[in-house]
């Protein structure tokens, strides 16, 4: 039987001082929360953002990563990877998060939480530093992570509520434009010629829209 899409783990974290972090502090170390966790417009209760310029806000309120993608990295790195290690709030199973369209809407659990795919995770030196600190091979980590095309999406919160481990995930709306999480990641990080494709997304985040429009302007 196919595995029903569901939340495996809900994780939160607060900023910690780290010498390798760009701002000297980072909240990438997420740990499993006990019980149900409140989801508000700016994210999960008990979760904070260390770098508010590049993370957080309504357009990047919740980050999710699939257990299947963590399993891929376990095989690549040769060591177990716990849920939350990649800094995700929701570790999922049974759904290909990277194949979701930007703007796809997910209902999580029975407490009314509705999430909309809004943006993609971009690897950074803080991520590299964290992987190195926790004992993994961080050699060329940013490049390796990017080339794997398994970034995981960010969500905006359309309806608040609570989430917990075991909550079912239901995709309730998929836009017709066909631009996926993986497509957005490629356009933003690997192939800038694809940036104009993003303009087909209704409700495209201002950050992505600026990049697409700046690219078009540079081409005259």
N, C-alpha and C positions, 0 to 999 in steps of 0.2 A: 504494500500500500504506500502511496506517496505520503511524505511527511507534511503535515499541515504547517503552514507558515506560522511561526510564533516567536515570542521573545524568550531567549534563553536566560539573559542576565540584564539587569538594569544597574548601571554603574555611574558613580559621581566622584568628583574630586575637587579639592581646593588648591590654590596656588602654593607651590613650595619653592624655596630658594634653591636654585641650581646654577652653578658657575657656567655651565655650557649653554644655558638658555639665553636667547637674544636679549631679553629684558632682565635677566637675572632671576626670573621666577617663571614657573610654568605649572599648569594644572593638567598636564597630559596623563599623570598617574591616576587613573580612574579605578575605583574599587567597588565591588558588588555591594549594593544597598540592601538593607533588610526590609522585607515587607514591600508595601506599595509606596510609590514615590509620586509626588505631585508634579504635574507637567503644566507649566504656565507659558505665557507668550514668549518669555525669554529663556525658557529651558526648564531643567529639572531642579526641584528644591534640593539644596545641599551641593549643587554643582556650581562652580565658579569659573571665570575665565581669567587667565593670566595676561594674555595679550589681547586687549579689547579692540585693537586696530585691525587685526587679521582674523579674529575669532569672535563668536558670540553675536548677540543682537538678534533681531527677529528673523533675519534671513538665514542665520546659522544657529538656530536655537537648540537643535538636537542633532547629534551625529550617530549614525548607525553603521555597523560593520557585520558582515555575515560570518557565522561560524565556519561555513564552507571556505571562505577566503582566508580565515585564520588557519584552517587546516592546510590549505595550500602553502602558507608561509611556514608552518611547522615542518612540512616536508622539505622546503627550500633551505631552511635554517638548521634543521636537524635537532630541534629542541621543542618541547611543549610550549604552547602559548596560551596563557589564561585569557578568559573573557575580560575585556576592558583594557588589556595591555596596549592596544593601539590607540587608546584615548577615546574609544567610542562610549556613548551613553547607553545604547541598545545593541546588544549582541543578539543576532537573529539566527533562525534556522528555517530552511524550507522555502526561501525566497531569494531570487537573484537580484540583489539590490542594485547592481551596476547596470542591469538591463531595464530598469525602470525609466520611464520618460521623465524629463524635467516637468514638474507640474502634476505628476501622478499623485493621487491622494490615497492615504492608507488609514484605515480605522484600526486602532490598537486596543484590544480588550473590550470590556463592556461598560466602561465608565465615561464614554463619550469622547475620548482623545482622537482627534483627527489631525494627521500630519500631511504636509505637502512637500514633495521633493523640490528643493530650491537651489541647491548649489552642490559643489563637490569638494572633497578633502584634497588639499594640496600638500605633498610632503615638504618638510622644511628641515633646517638644521637642528631645531629643537627635537624633532622626531628622531633624527639621527643620534643626537646626544642621549636621548632616553633609551634607545635601543642598545647603545653601547654601554650605558650604565647598568642596564639589567642583564648584561651578559651575552647579548646576541652579536652576531657578526654585522657590524654597522658599516663595513667597507662599501663605499659608493652607495649608501643606503637610499638617498634621495633618488638617484638615477634608477636603481633597481626597483624601487617601489613604483615609480612612474611607469616604467616599461612593462610592469605586470598588468597594468590596466585594471586594477582592483581597488579603486580609491575609497569607495563607500560614499553615500550621499549625506548631505545636510538637509534638515527639514525646517520649514517654518510651521508654527503651531496654529492651526485654524480653529480648533476647539480644545479647551483645556479639560483636565481631569486627572486621573492617576493611572500609572502603569505598574506592572509587576511581572516577575518571571512567570512564564507559562501563558501569558496573554496571547490570544490569537491575533494574527495580522491579516487583514483583508484589504486587498486593493479594490477600492470602490470607484475609482475614476482614472482613466488613462487618456491623456490628450492625443490628438491625431497627428501631431507634427512629427513624431517619431524620433525626436532628439533625446537620447538616453543620457544617463549619468556618465557612462563611458565616453559617449560622443563629446559631452561638454568637457570632460577631463582632457581629452585629446586636443580639442580646440584651444583650451586655455594654456596647456602646458607642452604639447608636443608638435602641433601642426597649426600655426596661427592662420594659415590660409582657410581654415575651416571656421574661423570666428564668425563670419557673416551668417552662417547657418543658425547660430544661436538666436538671431533676431526673430526667428519664427516662433519663439517661445513666448506665449502670453504671460505677463507677469515676471519676465526675466529680471533677475536681481540687478540693481543699479551697477554693481561692480562689474558683472559680466557684460552688461549693455555698453558701458563705457569702453571696455576693451574692444568689443566688436566694432563700435562706431569709430574709435580711434584708428583701428586697423583700416577700415574703409576710407577714412579721411587721408591716411598715409598713402593710399593707392590712388588718390585723386578722384 
